């Protein structure tokens, strides 16, 4: 049986992703329009074309940066999981060693 809280979280994440992509698209279009408006020697059709190309370039760069960030996050997650595992093994080994040493000391002190 499916967990409704996981379905809800997935749905909310999907909506959030959609809203973020729409905001990025709007931002890219605004950036492209602002850039093209500065090229006053171009006609309106040329400015629209330049604005559109600028927006597409802007979105492609954003996608590449996001992809690189996600890849790096996955690498870091793996590295930190490995380090955490090593730390847990060392801490467990240290605790067992201290317990063994303490047990040996108690045995030696309690001998008649």
N, CA, C and O of each residue as an XYZ file, in Angstrom:
448
protein
N       0.847     -1.179      0.000
C       0.000      0.000      0.000
C       0.891      1.241      0.000
O       1.915      1.287      0.683
N       0.490      2.225     -0.764
C       1.303      3.438     -0.876
C       1.133      4.315      0.356
O       0.082      4.352      0.995
N       2.216      5.017      0.657
C       2.209      5.945      1.780
C       1.687      7.300      1.277
O       2.324      7.922      0.427
N       0.537      7.764      1.790
C      -0.028      9.023      1.296
C       0.871     10.223      1.554
O       0.868     11.175      0.773
N       1.637     10.193      2.631
C       2.514     11.328      2.915
C       3.629     11.425      1.875
O       4.050     12.525      1.518
N       4.113     10.272      1.385
C       5.134     10.293      0.334
C       4.547     10.792     -0.976
O       5.195     11.539     -1.709
N       3.306     10.373     -1.271
C       2.636     10.843     -2.479
C       2.421     12.354     -2.413
O       2.616     13.062     -3.400
N       2.019     12.834     -1.248
C       1.801     14.271     -1.071
C       3.104     15.032     -1.230
O       3.144     16.064     -1.901
N       4.170     14.534     -0.619
C       5.474     15.191     -0.731
C       5.953     15.205     -2.173
O       6.497     16.205     -2.641
N       5.753     14.097     -2.877
C       6.159     14.032     -4.288
C       5.343     15.006     -5.129
O       5.880     15.673     -6.013
N       4.049     15.086     -4.851
C       3.189     16.025     -5.573
C       3.595     17.462     -5.327
O       3.653     18.269     -6.255
N       3.875     17.778     -4.074
C       4.314     19.143     -3.745
C       5.658     19.467     -4.391
O       5.870     20.584     -4.863
N       6.563     18.493     -4.411
C       7.864     18.707     -5.058
C       7.683     18.938     -6.553
O       8.374     19.764     -7.149
N       6.749     18.202     -7.157
C       6.469     18.375     -8.587
C       5.919     19.777     -8.862
O       6.341     20.442     -9.807
N       4.984     20.213     -8.035
C       4.413     21.559     -8.192
C       5.486     22.613     -7.987
O       5.564     23.583     -8.742
N       6.313     22.425     -6.968
C       7.392     23.387     -6.710
C       8.348     23.454     -7.898
O       8.765     24.540     -8.301
N       8.693     22.306     -8.454
C       9.570     22.278     -9.623
C       8.954     22.995    -10.805
O       9.635     23.733    -11.516
N       7.664     22.780    -11.017
C       6.975     23.453    -12.114
C       6.984     24.966    -11.915
O       7.274     25.721    -12.843
N       6.666     25.402    -10.699
C       6.648     26.842    -10.421
C       8.039     27.460    -10.573
O       8.185     28.577    -11.070
N       9.046     26.723    -10.139
C      10.416     27.237    -10.281
C      10.810     27.321    -11.750
O      11.471     28.277    -12.155
N      10.418     26.336    -12.556
C      10.760     26.374    -13.977
C      10.028     27.510    -14.683
O      10.584     28.150    -15.575
N       8.788     27.761    -14.288
C       8.047     28.872    -14.881
C       8.666     30.217    -14.493
O       8.724     31.135    -15.312
N       9.123     30.330    -13.256
C       9.795     31.561    -12.820
C      11.105     31.753    -13.587
O      11.438     32.872    -13.976
N      11.845     30.667    -13.804
C      13.097     30.746    -14.568
C      12.821     31.152    -16.009
O      13.564     31.945    -16.588
N      11.751     30.608    -16.589
C      11.377     30.952    -17.962
C      11.006     32.430    -18.057
O      11.450     33.129    -18.967
N      10.189     32.902    -17.111
C       9.816     34.322    -17.079
C      11.042     35.208    -16.936
O      11.179     36.220    -17.623
N      11.925     34.815    -16.037
C      13.148     35.586    -15.812
C      13.996     35.637    -17.074
O      14.509     36.698    -17.432
N      14.149     34.519    -17.745
C      14.945     34.471    -18.975
C      14.330     35.347    -20.056
O      15.039     36.060    -20.766
N      13.003     35.291    -20.176
C      12.338     36.121    -21.177
C      12.510     37.605    -20.866
O      12.742     38.409    -21.769
N      12.398     37.966    -19.590
C      12.592     39.368    -19.198
C      14.027     39.811    -19.465
O      14.261     40.914    -19.960
N      14.989     38.943    -19.134
C      16.395     39.267    -19.378
C      16.650     39.446    -20.879
O      17.335     40.381    -21.294
N      16.096     38.547    -21.676
C      16.270     38.637    -23.123
C      15.650     39.890    -23.690
O      16.244     40.547    -24.545
N      14.454     40.231    -23.223
C      13.778     41.442    -23.700
C      14.568     42.683    -23.303
O      14.743     43.595    -24.112
N      15.043     42.722    -22.067
C      15.826     43.877    -21.610
C      17.108     44.012    -22.426
O      17.504     45.119    -22.790
N      17.754     42.884    -22.712
C      18.984     42.920    -23.507
C      18.699     43.437    -24.916
O      19.409     44.303    -25.427
N      17.654     42.895    -25.533
C      17.330     43.260    -26.913
C      16.871     44.712    -27.025
O      17.134     45.366    -28.034
N      16.197     45.215    -26.009
C      15.740     46.610    -26.049
C      16.913     47.584    -26.056
O      16.781     48.714    -26.527
N      18.040     47.157    -25.544
C      19.234     48.003    -25.557
C      19.864     48.112    -26.934
O      20.696     48.988    -27.173
N      19.477     47.239    -27.828
C      20.007     47.256    -29.194
C      19.042     48.070    -30.063
O      18.291     47.524    -30.871
N      19.087     49.362    -29.875
C      18.099     50.262    -30.485
C      18.186     50.316    -32.003
O      17.213     50.712    -32.645
N      19.282     49.943    -32.590
C      19.423     50.000    -34.046
C      18.715     48.846    -34.743
O      18.588     48.845    -35.968
N      18.249     47.857    -33.968
C      17.521     46.726    -34.558
C      16.035     47.054    -34.665
O      15.495     47.836    -33.883
N      15.407     46.454    -35.626
C      13.967     46.597    -35.755
C      13.242     45.748    -34.728
O      13.870     44.916    -34.073
N      11.926     45.936    -34.567
C      11.166     45.188    -33.551
C      11.242     43.668    -33.749
O      11.360     42.934    -32.768
N      11.179     43.191    -34.974
C      11.276     41.754    -35.226
C      12.638     41.209    -34.868
O      12.757     40.120    -34.306
N      13.658     41.966    -35.194
C      15.027     41.544    -34.872
C      15.245     41.554    -33.363
O      15.908     40.670    -32.820
N      14.686     42.552    -32.692
C      14.816     42.607    -31.232
C      14.123     41.404    -30.585
O      14.642     40.824    -29.631
N      12.943     41.031    -31.111
C      12.250     39.855    -30.569
C      13.097     38.600    -30.768
O      13.216     37.766    -29.870
N      13.684     38.480    -31.964
C      14.527     37.307    -32.259
C      15.738     37.259    -31.336
O      16.053     36.214    -30.767
N      16.413     38.394    -31.191
C      17.588     38.462    -30.304
C      17.164     38.171    -28.864
O      17.848     37.434    -28.154
N      16.053     38.738    -28.436
C      15.554     38.497    -27.078
C      15.247     37.024    -26.856
O      15.561     36.462    -25.806
N      14.628     36.406    -27.860
C      14.302     34.980    -27.764
C      15.577     34.136    -27.691
O      15.671     33.223    -26.871
N      16.542     34.437    -28.534
C      17.809     33.677    -28.515
C      18.547     33.865    -27.197
O      19.111     32.916    -26.652
N      18.539     35.100    -26.687
C      19.181     35.372    -25.403
C      18.496     34.555    -24.301
O      19.165     33.955    -23.460
N      17.163     34.536    -24.314
C      16.415     33.787    -23.297
C      16.737     32.296    -23.377
O      16.919     31.650    -22.345
N      16.808     31.747    -24.577
C      17.135     30.328    -24.736
C      18.547     30.031    -24.223
O      18.780     29.021    -23.559
N      19.475     30.921    -24.540
C      20.850     30.754    -24.058
C      20.885     30.817    -22.532
O      21.556     30.015    -21.883
N      20.165     31.765    -21.977
C      20.089     31.940    -20.520
C      19.538     30.665    -19.869
O      20.079     30.195    -18.868
N      18.472     30.113    -20.434
C      17.884     28.887    -19.882
C      18.827     27.703    -20.002
O      18.912     26.885    -19.085
N      19.542     27.598    -21.127
C      20.486     26.498    -21.310
C      21.605     26.574    -20.268
O      21.993     25.560    -19.688
N      22.120     27.791    -20.038
C      23.166     27.948    -19.019
C      22.648     27.589    -17.636
O      23.341     26.942    -16.851
N      21.434     28.012    -17.346
C      20.843     27.705    -16.043
C      20.679     26.201    -15.861
O      20.963     25.662    -14.791
N      20.221     25.528    -16.914
C      20.040     24.074    -16.867
C      21.378     23.377    -16.647
O      21.471     22.443    -15.851
N      22.410     23.830    -17.351
C      23.740     23.231    -17.191
C      24.265     23.430    -15.779
O      24.836     22.512    -15.188
N      24.072     24.633    -15.236
C      24.534     24.896    -13.863
C      23.769     24.036    -12.856
O      24.353     23.507    -11.910
N      22.461     23.902    -13.069
C      21.655     23.084    -12.167
C      22.062     21.615    -12.247
O      22.149     20.932    -11.227
N      22.309     21.137    -13.460
C      22.742     19.754    -13.649
C      24.085     19.513    -12.956
O      24.282     18.488    -12.304
N      25.003     20.470    -13.105
C      26.311     20.344    -12.453
C      26.166     20.366    -10.935
O      26.860     19.631    -10.233
N      25.275     21.199    -10.432
C      25.053     21.280     -8.993
C      24.475     19.977     -8.456
O      24.898     19.492     -7.406
N      23.512     19.412     -9.170
C      22.904     18.142     -8.751
C      23.949     17.025     -8.761
O      23.997     16.202     -7.847
N      24.786     17.003     -9.806
C      25.832     15.978     -9.890
C      26.818     16.126     -8.733
O      27.220     15.136     -8.121
N      27.200     17.351     -8.441
C      28.145     17.586     -7.342
C      27.518     17.203     -6.001
O      28.191     16.645     -5.135
N      26.228     17.504     -5.832
C      25.539     17.129     -4.593
C      25.543     15.615     -4.416
O      25.729     15.113     -3.308
N      25.336     14.892     -5.515
C      25.369     13.421     -5.435
C      26.762     12.932     -5.062
O      26.906     12.011     -4.258
N      27.790     13.550     -5.647
C      29.168     13.174     -5.295
C      29.428     13.425     -3.818
O      29.975     12.569     -3.122
N      29.036     14.599     -3.344
C      29.261     14.935     -1.936
C      28.485     14.002     -1.014
O      28.991     13.594      0.032
N      27.259     13.665     -1.401
C      26.456     12.738     -0.589
C      27.189     11.414     -0.445
O      27.243     10.844      0.645
N      27.755     10.925     -1.544
C      28.508      9.673     -1.501
C      29.757      9.784     -0.646
O      30.057      8.897      0.154
N      30.490     10.894     -0.825
C      31.713     11.088     -0.036
C      31.400     11.172      1.449
O      32.070     10.541      2.267
N      30.373     11.957      1.799
C      30.040     12.112      3.211
C      29.473     10.838      3.808
O      29.705     10.557      4.984
N      28.734     10.057      3.026
C      28.231      8.774      3.526
C      29.400      7.841      3.823
O      29.402      7.142      4.836
N      30.401      7.834      2.931
C      31.586      7.007      3.137
C      32.338      7.456      4.396
O      32.747      6.632      5.214
N      32.512      8.769      4.535
C      33.213      9.290      5.725
C      32.444      8.974      7.001
O      33.040      8.630      8.022
N      31.118      9.092      6.941
C      30.294      8.795      8.110
C      30.430      7.332      8.496
O      30.538      7.003      9.678
N      30.424      6.461      7.509
C      30.604      5.028      7.789
C      31.955      4.768      8.451
O      32.050      4.006      9.413
N      32.998      5.410      7.925
C      34.330      5.251      8.524
C      34.338      5.757      9.964
O      34.899      5.114     10.851
N      33.722      6.893     10.188
C      33.667      7.463     11.532
C      32.918      6.532     12.484
O      33.342      6.336     13.623
N      31.814      5.963     12.024
C      31.052      5.030     12.867
C      31.881      3.805     13.214
O      31.875      3.351     14.358
N      32.602      3.265     12.220
C      33.455      2.092     12.483
C      34.561      2.442     13.483
O      34.848      1.665     14.394
N      35.175      3.603     13.311
C      36.250      4.002     14.241
C      35.705      4.202     15.648
O      36.314      3.766     16.625
N      34.546      4.867     15.749
C      33.962      5.112     17.068
C      33.576      3.798     17.733
O      33.787      3.619     18.933
N      33.015      2.883     16.960
C      32.654      1.570     17.513
C      33.901      0.813     17.955
O      33.927      0.219     19.033
N      34.929      0.840     17.116
C      36.180      0.175     17.468
C      36.801      0.777     18.722
O      37.300      0.052     19.584
N      36.770      2.081     18.821
C      37.312      2.759     20.006
C      36.511      2.388     21.249
O      37.081      2.117     22.305
N      35.180      2.377     21.116
C      34.335      2.022     22.262
C      34.589      0.581     22.710
O      34.671      0.305     23.907
N      34.714     -0.337     21.744
C      34.998     -1.739     22.085
C      36.373     -1.841     22.742
O      36.535     -2.572     23.719
N      37.361     -1.122     22.221
C      38.706     -1.144     22.796
C      38.720     -0.606     24.217
O      39.354     -1.184     25.100
N      38.022      0.498     24.437
C      37.956      1.073     25.786
C      37.250      0.110     26.737
O      37.689     -0.079     27.872
N      36.157     -0.499     26.275
C      35.428     -1.460     27.101
C      36.319     -2.645     27.452
O      36.333     -3.096     28.598
N      37.065     -3.150     26.468
C      37.959     -4.285     26.716
C      39.059     -3.893     27.704
O      39.385     -4.655     28.615
N      39.617     -2.722     27.521
C      40.666     -2.254     28.435
C      40.115     -2.081     29.842
O      40.748     -2.484     30.818
N      38.941     -1.485     29.943
C      38.325     -1.273     31.252
C      38.006     -2.615     31.908
O      38.179     -2.764     33.118
N      37.550     -3.579     31.136
C      37.254     -4.905     31.655
C      38.540     -5.569     32.155
O      38.546     -6.195     33.215
N      39.615     -5.433     31.398
C      40.899     -6.015     31.803
C      41.392     -5.373     33.096
O      41.888     -6.064     33.985
N      41.257     -4.067     33.200
C      41.689     -3.359     34.418
C      40.870     -3.834     35.605
O      41.421     -4.099     36.674
N      39.566     -3.943     35.431
C      38.717     -4.399     36.537
C      39.065     -5.832     36.946
O      39.098     -6.147     38.135
N      39.320     -6.683     35.983
C      39.672     -8.072     36.298
C      40.979     -8.108     37.091
O      41.096     -8.837     38.076
N      41.959     -7.314     36.652
C      43.247     -7.305     37.361
C      43.119     -6.710     38.761
O      43.788     -7.164     39.690
N      42.280     -5.716     38.917
C      42.126     -5.081     40.237
C      41.295     -5.933     41.193
O      41.468     -5.839     42.408
N      40.409     -6.748     40.671
C      39.525     -7.543     41.512
C      40.091     -8.917     41.841
O      39.434     -9.686     42.542
N      41.276     -9.254     41.366
C      41.879    -10.552     41.657
C      42.350    -10.593     43.112
O      42.831     -9.604     43.663
N      42.196    -11.749     43.697
C      42.644    -11.865     45.084
C      44.145    -11.970     45.228
O      44.652    -12.072     46.345
